């Protein structure tokens, strides 16, 4: 007998992945909706170039103290975003207050390449592949939003 939750996971396609990095938050958390989309796409083997538990996802997972394999197991049950958020809140090793979540999310939305020359060069080269004229792409979130937009047929 097929469980009702399975079709939700199996129908998940790469086209469902575009929610944007900065536009969408869940429980106040930046990155979380996109990470959940990538997890569902991974389970359905429709993730394409998107990677669940990438370095950006690990920032969220570390902030709340959630094991990525356990989160993926919850997604496999076909839970919706609200149910997953409840599970995260119940199982997080780091219980965060609303102000901590807001500060962390604001930082993640505004975080840009500010470290070594190799990282700065990677960022500049990646943005140049997306657009030769845009000068407003300053943060990792900006870059990912434009990359997702272009990946789904938009023009930067």
Secondary structure, 3 states (H helix, E strand, C coil): CCCHHHHHHHCCCHHHHCCCCCCCCECCECCHHHHHHHHHHHHCCCCCCCCCCCHHHHHHHHHHCCCHHHHHHHHHCCCCHHHHHHHHHHHCCCCCCHHHHHHHHHHHHHCCCCCCHHHHHHHHHHHHHHCCCCCCCCCHHHHHHHHHHHHCCCCC
